[in-house]
Amino acid sequence: MVQTKKIALYMVVVFVLYTIITSPDRAAALVQVGFEGVSSAAQGVGEFMTQLIQ
């Protein structure tokens, strides 16, 4: 099971590197979308906690 996880992790890393090398513009756009999603989620949690306190 541990070997399978390692192999899957290596495959993901290779895929990410391949995507970055072959299409850096698209990779940058995907990273931006990811950061926007994380930022939006954090903002939502902050608003929820604020409403909980009030």
PDB file of N, CA, C and O in Angstrom:
ATOM      1  N   MET A   1       0.824  -1.197   0.000  1.00  0.00           N
ATOM      2  CA  MET A   1       0.000   0.000   0.000  1.00  0.00           C
ATOM      3  C   MET A   1       0.868   1.260   0.000  1.00  0.00           C
ATOM      4  O   MET A   1       0.559   2.230  -0.692  1.00  0.00           O
ATOM      5  N   VAL A   2       1.942   1.242   0.769  1.00  0.00           N
ATOM      6  CA  VAL A   2       2.836   2.395   0.823  1.00  0.00           C
ATOM      7  C   VAL A   2       3.493   2.613  -0.538  1.00  0.00           C
ATOM      8  O   VAL A   2       3.645   3.752  -0.980  1.00  0.00           O
ATOM      9  N   GLN A   3       3.883   1.519  -1.204  1.00  0.00           N
ATOM     10  CA  GLN A   3       4.495   1.628  -2.530  1.00  0.00           C
ATOM     11  C   GLN A   3       3.519   2.255  -3.518  1.00  0.00           C
ATOM     12  O   GLN A   3       3.919   3.061  -4.358  1.00  0.00           O
ATOM     13  N   THR A   4       2.253   1.895  -3.425  1.00  0.00           N
ATOM     14  CA  THR A   4       1.249   2.434  -4.330  1.00  0.00           C
ATOM     15  C   THR A   4       1.105   3.935  -4.128  1.00  0.00           C
ATOM     16  O   THR A   4       0.971   4.682  -5.098  1.00  0.00           O
ATOM     17  N   LYS A   5       1.132   4.381  -2.884  1.00  0.00           N
ATOM     18  CA  LYS A   5       1.031   5.812  -2.598  1.00  0.00           C
ATOM     19  C   LYS A   5       2.233   6.564  -3.154  1.00  0.00           C
ATOM     20  O   LYS A   5       2.088   7.654  -3.709  1.00  0.00           O
ATOM     21  N   LYS A   6       3.415   5.984  -3.005  1.00  0.00           N
ATOM     22  CA  LYS A   6       4.624   6.618  -3.529  1.00  0.00           C
ATOM     23  C   LYS A   6       4.571   6.729  -5.044  1.00  0.00           C
ATOM     24  O   LYS A   6       4.921   7.765  -5.609  1.00  0.00           O
ATOM     25  N   ILE A   7       4.136   5.667  -5.695  1.00  0.00           N
ATOM     26  CA  ILE A   7       4.048   5.665  -7.158  1.00  0.00           C
ATOM     27  C   ILE A   7       3.029   6.705  -7.614  1.00  0.00           C
ATOM     28  O   ILE A   7       3.275   7.434  -8.575  1.00  0.00           O
ATOM     29  N   ALA A   8       1.893   6.777  -6.933  1.00  0.00           N
ATOM     30  CA  ALA A   8       0.866   7.760  -7.294  1.00  0.00           C
ATOM     31  C   ALA A   8       1.398   9.177  -7.098  1.00  0.00           C
ATOM     32  O   ALA A   8       1.155  10.048  -7.933  1.00  0.00           O
ATOM     33  N   LEU A   9       2.111   9.412  -6.017  1.00  0.00           N
ATOM     34  CA  LEU A   9       2.683  10.729  -5.760  1.00  0.00           C
ATOM     35  C   LEU A   9       3.690  11.107  -6.848  1.00  0.00           C
ATOM     36  O   LEU A   9       3.680  12.237  -7.336  1.00  0.00           O
ATOM     37  N   TYR A  10       4.550  10.176  -7.225  1.00  0.00           N
ATOM     38  CA  TYR A  10       5.521  10.439  -8.282  1.00  0.00           C
ATOM     39  C   TYR A  10       4.821  10.744  -9.608  1.00  0.00           C
ATOM     40  O   TYR A  10       5.262  11.614 -10.359  1.00  0.00           O
ATOM     41  N   MET A  11       3.741  10.033  -9.890  1.00  0.00           N
ATOM     42  CA  MET A  11       3.001  10.266 -11.124  1.00  0.00           C
ATOM     43  C   MET A  11       2.382  11.668 -11.127  1.00  0.00           C
ATOM     44  O   MET A  11       2.389  12.348 -12.153  1.00  0.00           O
ATOM     45  N   VAL A  12       1.857  12.090 -10.000  1.00  0.00           N
ATOM     46  CA  VAL A  12       1.276  13.433  -9.902  1.00  0.00           C
ATOM     47  C   VAL A  12       2.357  14.490 -10.091  1.00  0.00           C
ATOM     48  O   VAL A  12       2.147  15.477 -10.796  1.00  0.00           O
ATOM     49  N   VAL A  13       3.502  14.288  -9.467  1.00  0.00           N
ATOM     50  CA  VAL A  13       4.607  15.247  -9.598  1.00  0.00           C
ATOM     51  C   VAL A  13       5.062  15.336 -11.048  1.00  0.00           C
ATOM     52  O   VAL A  13       5.286  16.432 -11.562  1.00  0.00           O
ATOM     53  N   VAL A  14       5.198  14.209 -11.701  1.00  0.00           N
ATOM     54  CA  VAL A  14       5.626  14.197 -13.110  1.00  0.00           C
ATOM     55  C   VAL A  14       4.582  14.910 -13.970  1.00  0.00           C
ATOM     56  O   VAL A  14       4.938  15.683 -14.859  1.00  0.00           O
ATOM     57  N   PHE A  15       3.309  14.658 -13.715  1.00  0.00           N
ATOM     58  CA  PHE A  15       2.256  15.315 -14.478  1.00  0.00           C
ATOM     59  C   PHE A  15       2.288  16.828 -14.282  1.00  0.00           C
ATOM     60  O   PHE A  15       2.160  17.580 -15.248  1.00  0.00           O
ATOM     61  N   VAL A  16       2.458  17.273 -13.051  1.00  0.00           N
ATOM     62  CA  VAL A  16       2.515  18.712 -12.771  1.00  0.00           C
ATOM     63  C   VAL A  16       3.705  19.341 -13.477  1.00  0.00           C
ATOM     64  O   VAL A  16       3.571  20.393 -14.104  1.00  0.00           O
ATOM     65  N   LEU A  17       4.859  18.711 -13.382  1.00  0.00           N
ATOM     66  CA  LEU A  17       6.049  19.244 -14.061  1.00  0.00           C
ATOM     67  C   LEU A  17       5.855  19.279 -15.576  1.00  0.00           C
ATOM     68  O   LEU A  17       6.236  20.249 -16.231  1.00  0.00           O
ATOM     69  N   TYR A  18       5.267  18.227 -16.127  1.00  0.00           N
ATOM     70  CA  TYR A  18       4.999  18.175 -17.571  1.00  0.00           C
ATOM     71  C   TYR A  18       4.074  19.317 -17.983  1.00  0.00           C
ATOM     72  O   TYR A  18       4.304  19.977 -18.996  1.00  0.00           O
ATOM     73  N   THR A  19       3.024  19.545 -17.189  1.00  0.00           N
ATOM     74  CA  THR A  19       2.079  20.616 -17.496  1.00  0.00           C
ATOM     75  C   THR A  19       2.761  21.974 -17.442  1.00  0.00           C
ATOM     76  O   THR A  19       2.530  22.821 -18.304  1.00  0.00           O
ATOM     77  N   ILE A  20       3.594  22.185 -16.440  1.00  0.00           N
ATOM     78  CA  ILE A  20       4.289  23.470 -16.304  1.00  0.00           C
ATOM     79  C   ILE A  20       5.249  23.692 -17.471  1.00  0.00           C
ATOM     80  O   ILE A  20       5.337  24.799 -18.002  1.00  0.00           O
ATOM     81  N   ILE A  21       5.957  22.658 -17.864  1.00  0.00           N
ATOM     82  CA  ILE A  21       6.956  22.793 -18.935  1.00  0.00           C
ATOM     83  C   ILE A  21       6.283  22.991 -20.289  1.00  0.00           C
ATOM     84  O   ILE A  21       6.720  23.828 -21.079  1.00  0.00           O
ATOM     85  N   THR A  22       5.222  22.229 -20.566  1.00  0.00           N
ATOM     86  CA  THR A  22       4.603  22.302 -21.893  1.00  0.00           C
ATOM     87  C   THR A  22       3.665  23.487 -22.053  1.00  0.00           C
ATOM     88  O   THR A  22       3.494  23.989 -23.164  1.00  0.00           O
ATOM     89  N   SER A  23       3.057  23.940 -20.972  1.00  0.00           N
ATOM     90  CA  SER A  23       2.104  25.043 -21.074  1.00  0.00           C
ATOM     91  C   SER A  23       2.182  25.924 -19.828  1.00  0.00           C
ATOM     92  O   SER A  23       1.315  25.840 -18.959  1.00  0.00           O
ATOM     93  N   PRO A  24       3.197  26.757 -19.734  1.00  0.00           N
ATOM     94  CA  PRO A  24       3.358  27.568 -18.527  1.00  0.00           C
ATOM     95  C   PRO A  24       2.224  28.582 -18.315  1.00  0.00           C
ATOM     96  O   PRO A  24       1.875  28.891 -17.176  1.00  0.00           O
ATOM     97  N   ASP A  25       1.648  29.099 -19.416  1.00  0.00           N
ATOM     98  CA  ASP A  25       0.550  30.062 -19.262  1.00  0.00           C
ATOM     99  C   ASP A  25      -0.667  29.402 -18.623  1.00  0.00           C
ATOM    100  O   ASP A  25      -1.282  29.963 -17.716  1.00  0.00           O
ATOM    101  N   ARG A  26      -1.003  28.224 -19.095  1.00  0.00           N
ATOM    102  CA  ARG A  26      -2.153  27.508 -18.535  1.00  0.00           C
ATOM    103  C   ARG A  26      -1.878  27.102 -17.094  1.00  0.00           C
ATOM    104  O   ARG A  26      -2.770  27.180 -16.249  1.00  0.00           O
ATOM    105  N   ALA A  27      -0.661  26.673 -16.804  1.00  0.00           N
ATOM    106  CA  ALA A  27      -0.304  26.290 -15.436  1.00  0.00           C
ATOM    107  C   ALA A  27      -0.429  27.491 -14.502  1.00  0.00           C
ATOM    108  O   ALA A  27      -0.918  27.353 -13.381  1.00  0.00           O
ATOM    109  N   ALA A  28       0.002  28.653 -14.946  1.00  0.00           N
ATOM    110  CA  ALA A  28      -0.111  29.853 -14.124  1.00  0.00           C
ATOM    111  C   ALA A  28      -1.575  30.199 -13.875  1.00  0.00           C
ATOM    112  O   ALA A  28      -1.937  30.616 -12.775  1.00  0.00           O
ATOM    113  N   ALA A  29      -2.404  30.031 -14.875  1.00  0.00           N
ATOM    114  CA  ALA A  29      -3.832  30.309 -14.716  1.00  0.00           C
ATOM    115  C   ALA A  29      -4.458  29.341 -13.713  1.00  0.00           C
ATOM    116  O   ALA A  29      -5.289  29.739 -12.896  1.00  0.00           O
ATOM    117  N   LEU A  30      -4.062  28.084 -13.777  1.00  0.00           N
ATOM    118  CA  LEU A  30      -4.604  27.097 -12.836  1.00  0.00           C
ATOM    119  C   LEU A  30      -4.167  27.397 -11.406  1.00  0.00           C
ATOM    120  O   LEU A  30      -4.953  27.241 -10.471  1.00  0.00           O
ATOM    121  N   VAL A  31      -2.934  27.820 -11.233  1.00  0.00           N
ATOM    122  CA  VAL A  31      -2.450  28.177  -9.902  1.00  0.00           C
ATOM    123  C   VAL A  31      -3.218  29.387  -9.373  1.00  0.00           C
ATOM    124  O   VAL A  31      -3.585  29.433  -8.199  1.00  0.00           O
ATOM    125  N   GLN A  32      -3.457  30.359 -10.242  1.00  0.00           N
ATOM    126  CA  GLN A  32      -4.214  31.543  -9.836  1.00  0.00           C
ATOM    127  C   GLN A  32      -5.626  31.155  -9.405  1.00  0.00           C
ATOM    128  O   GLN A  32      -6.120  31.650  -8.392  1.00  0.00           O
ATOM    129  N   VAL A  33      -6.271  30.286 -10.153  1.00  0.00           N
ATOM    130  CA  VAL A  33      -7.618  29.829  -9.793  1.00  0.00           C
ATOM    131  C   VAL A  33      -7.584  29.117  -8.446  1.00  0.00           C
ATOM    132  O   VAL A  33      -8.481  29.299  -7.623  1.00  0.00           O
ATOM    133  N   GLY A  34      -6.558  28.311  -8.220  1.00  0.00           N
ATOM    134  CA  GLY A  34      -6.430  27.608  -6.943  1.00  0.00           C
ATOM    135  C   GLY A  34      -6.281  28.561  -5.776  1.00  0.00           C
ATOM    136  O   GLY A  34      -6.930  28.393  -4.744  1.00  0.00           O
ATOM    137  N   PHE A  35      -5.423  29.564  -5.936  1.00  0.00           N
ATOM    138  CA  PHE A  35      -5.230  30.537  -4.861  1.00  0.00           C
ATOM    139  C   PHE A  35      -6.494  31.361  -4.616  1.00  0.00           C
ATOM    140  O   PHE A  35      -6.814  31.689  -3.474  1.00  0.00           O
ATOM    141  N   GLU A  36      -7.204  31.692  -5.684  1.00  0.00           N
ATOM    142  CA  GLU A  36      -8.459  32.427  -5.517  1.00  0.00           C
ATOM    143  C   GLU A  36      -9.478  31.583  -4.750  1.00  0.00           C
ATOM    144  O   GLU A  36     -10.229  32.103  -3.924  1.00  0.00           O
ATOM    145  N   GLY A  37      -9.496  30.285  -5.028  1.00  0.00           N
ATOM    146  CA  GLY A  37     -10.408  29.390  -4.311  1.00  0.00           C
ATOM    147  C   GLY A  37     -10.070  29.307  -2.832  1.00  0.00           C
ATOM    148  O   GLY A  37     -10.958  29.357  -1.981  1.00  0.00           O
ATOM    149  N   VAL A  38      -8.797  29.183  -2.531  1.00  0.00           N
ATOM    150  CA  VAL A  38      -8.366  29.123  -1.124  1.00  0.00           C
ATOM    151  C   VAL A  38      -8.680  30.436  -0.428  1.00  0.00           C
ATOM    152  O   VAL A  38      -9.145  30.438   0.712  1.00  0.00           O
ATOM    153  N   SER A  39      -8.432  31.552  -1.102  1.00  0.00           N
ATOM    154  CA  SER A  39      -8.716  32.858  -0.528  1.00  0.00           C
ATOM    155  C   SER A  39     -10.209  33.028  -0.260  1.00  0.00           C
ATOM    156  O   SER A  39     -10.603  33.538   0.789  1.00  0.00           O
ATOM    157  N   SER A  40     -11.015  32.609  -1.189  1.00  0.00           N
ATOM    158  CA  SER A  40     -12.465  32.709  -1.030  1.00  0.00           C
ATOM    159  C   SER A  40     -12.950  31.841   0.125  1.00  0.00           C
ATOM    160  O   SER A  40     -13.815  32.256   0.897  1.00  0.00           O
ATOM    161  N   ALA A  41     -12.397  30.647   0.243  1.00  0.00           N
ATOM    162  CA  ALA A  41     -12.776  29.758   1.341  1.00  0.00           C
ATOM    163  C   ALA A  41     -12.378  30.354   2.688  1.00  0.00           C
ATOM    164  O   ALA A  41     -13.150  30.291   3.645  1.00  0.00           O
ATOM    165  N   ALA A  42     -11.194  30.927   2.768  1.00  0.00           N
ATOM    166  CA  ALA A  42     -10.742  31.544   4.013  1.00  0.00           C
ATOM    167  C   ALA A  42     -11.615  32.738   4.369  1.00  0.00           C
ATOM    168  O   ALA A  42     -11.929  32.955   5.540  1.00  0.00           O
ATOM    169  N   GLN A  43     -12.004  33.503   3.377  1.00  0.00           N
ATOM    170  CA  GLN A  43     -12.878  34.643   3.625  1.00  0.00           C
ATOM    171  C   GLN A  43     -14.238  34.166   4.133  1.00  0.00           C
ATOM    172  O   GLN A  43     -14.814  34.774   5.035  1.00  0.00           O
ATOM    173  N   GLY A  44     -14.743  33.095   3.564  1.00  0.00           N
ATOM    174  CA  GLY A  44     -16.013  32.535   4.016  1.00  0.00           C
ATOM    175  C   GLY A  44     -15.952  32.052   5.449  1.00  0.00           C
ATOM    176  O   GLY A  44     -16.886  32.268   6.220  1.00  0.00           O
ATOM    177  N   VAL A  45     -14.857  31.400   5.812  1.00  0.00           N
ATOM    178  CA  VAL A  45     -14.686  30.936   7.193  1.00  0.00           C
ATOM    179  C   VAL A  45     -14.603  32.123   8.139  1.00  0.00           C
ATOM    180  O   VAL A  45     -15.168  32.091   9.232  1.00  0.00           O
ATOM    181  N   GLY A  46     -13.903  33.166   7.722  1.00  0.00           N
ATOM    182  CA  GLY A  46     -13.797  34.369   8.547  1.00  0.00           C
ATOM    183  C   GLY A  46     -15.148  35.026   8.776  1.00  0.00           C
ATOM    184  O   GLY A  46     -15.462  35.444   9.891  1.00  0.00           O
ATOM    185  N   GLU A  47     -15.944  35.118   7.722  1.00  0.00           N
ATOM    186  CA  GLU A  47     -17.277  35.696   7.854  1.00  0.00           C
ATOM    187  C   GLU A  47     -18.158  34.835   8.761  1.00  0.00           C
ATOM    188  O   GLU A  47     -18.923  35.358   9.571  1.00  0.00           O
ATOM    189  N   PHE A  48     -18.047  33.528   8.619  1.00  0.00           N
ATOM    190  CA  PHE A  48     -18.823  32.611   9.461  1.00  0.00           C
ATOM    191  C   PHE A  48     -18.463  32.794  10.935  1.00  0.00           C
ATOM    192  O   PHE A  48     -19.346  32.867  11.790  1.00  0.00           O
ATOM    193  N   MET A  49     -17.175  32.868  11.226  1.00  0.00           N
ATOM    194  CA  MET A  49     -16.737  33.037  12.611  1.00  0.00           C
ATOM    195  C   MET A  49     -17.188  34.390  13.173  1.00  0.00           C
ATOM    196  O   MET A  49     -17.557  34.492  14.343  1.00  0.00           O
ATOM    197  N   THR A  50     -17.155  35.428  12.326  1.00  0.00           N
ATOM    198  CA  THR A  50     -17.615  36.743  12.763  1.00  0.00           C
ATOM    199  C   THR A  50     -19.091  36.696  13.118  1.00  0.00           C
ATOM    200  O   THR A  50     -19.501  37.239  14.143  1.00  0.00           O
ATOM    201  N   GLN A  51     -19.891  36.051  12.280  1.00  0.00           N
ATOM    202  CA  GLN A  51     -21.308  35.953  12.551  1.00  0.00           C
ATOM    203  C   GLN A  51     -21.590  35.102  13.784  1.00  0.00           C
ATOM    204  O   GLN A  51     -22.549  35.353  14.514  1.00  0.00           O
ATOM    205  N   LEU A  52     -20.763  34.109  14.008  1.00  0.00           N
ATOM    206  CA  LEU A  52     -20.929  33.242  15.174  1.00  0.00           C
ATOM    207  C   LEU A  52     -20.685  34.011  16.462  1.00  0.00           C
ATOM    208  O   LEU A  52     -21.373  33.790  17.458  1.00  0.00           O
ATOM    209  N   ILE A  53     -19.714  34.910  16.450  1.00  0.00           N
ATOM    210  CA  ILE A  53     -19.363  35.689  17.628  1.00  0.00           C
ATOM    211  C   ILE A  53     -20.441  36.726  17.944  1.00  0.00           C
ATOM    212  O   ILE A  53     -20.717  36.990  19.114  1.00  0.00           O
ATOM    213  N   GLN A  54     -21.047  37.308  16.925  1.00  0.00           N
ATOM    214  CA  GLN A  54     -22.034  38.375  17.147  1.00  0.00           C
ATOM    215  C   GLN A  54     -23.305  37.845  17.664  1.00  0.00           C
ATOM    216  O   GLN A  54     -24.240  38.608  17.904  1.00  0.00           O
TER     217      GLN A  54
END
